[in-house]
Amino acid sequence: MAAPTRTAQTIRRDLTGALATCVSEKGYSATTIADIVALARVSKRTFYEHFADKEECLMALYEHVCARLMLIIRAAASGDQPWPQRISDGAAAYLGALETMPSFTRTMLIEVQAAGQRAFMLRQRTLQGFAQTLVDMVEVGRQHDPRLEPLAPAQALAIVGGINELLLHAIDPYAPVVEPDDGRDGRFAALHADVVRLISAVLSFRP
């Protein structure tokens, strides 16, 4: 029986997933298109039908997963609960999602910064997107608690940078990825209290 035909969407997903796996094992610079297509089980011709080069494939992976993470945060922080609980729930959802995608962590934290100008600019825009997610969460919280001060975009961006640094300190981004049997090992989840304290401290600050 012939193997089922893969759709264009499936092929793109397989290519970006293969890239994430290769990068987690050997780094972006050492990863070749030959590595990617071998793992994705497609030809180089098929790769170039979907991506102009390796950097574009990396950007597609990074953009897709980060957009998914922002949706996860917003969904977890929705509802009528007080703003401290919204912050806690959003942080828990974000860190929990990272636990399930260890192959992507190195790409998100390290490799995209050195992949080229286009990827670097995408990272800058994405961090601003995470910051805007925080700003929006606070605005919703202010509807229930007028005492809560607005969160300025620069403050939100500083929080995002601080969280990224906590993630870097929680792992060795250059060590090979070893996935636990259940897909998670708790390194990111253990940062929950520190992330919540960081966000709460900024929101509670009064000059």
Steps between C-alpha positions, in 0.01 A plus 500: 500500500634840404581744779242778542582824320613776731340842464706816462411596856615164630827521307571848641426372849729202449780720367483750786474215750804334348689829519413535869626149571824553308565836665441354846758229427776688315415870485373718219834571332592132479156396376481456122207481266608143432451425871154656496370322192640166613313523830184632335526230230466737206730611220700820486281604210196470727674709766561783252138485389406609852795707626756718327773399743573364846443837666148526357422153635628604842290814493187303412563268794569785742203709389255209513598375845523845658157593364367179652661585835340845502159346435557255785585785738197706400264202531632407845478859627144555383202489733376702795763407757698777678809627318753314722333174404501600132874561520556169676287305253661663197850430631413140584357442153805650327754307703297181475485532122877542482539178697328312217728632223863451611624478141379855437653658811851539359361652180286747693763612751830478311513410135254752356719785628793393285314369196515820297354848480150389397477251784637752747242759400227238526618425854478869588144522369405179679632622836293814450204272434553322830531840669173615344337182629599606852376854443163367383472265799557790736242715321241228546599475866452875544134461406455298817751687718537874419789522749713303259732732308534467120804307383716701261632314192860561609428352842331200339798448270734511801289229667517285187878541493524402865293189444720402204806533723339278765437238231862515388623447855266204544659301218827443322396609150808342341452156651330235286127477558398197702125466503351340813259212455201724571629790291582729793743524789374801697791740447277771359202430725731551798541864391131576549533675837792715380317602182187595695708698753677687220177602329326584828793710620488717188121537519511587871783753475413856596767770442 
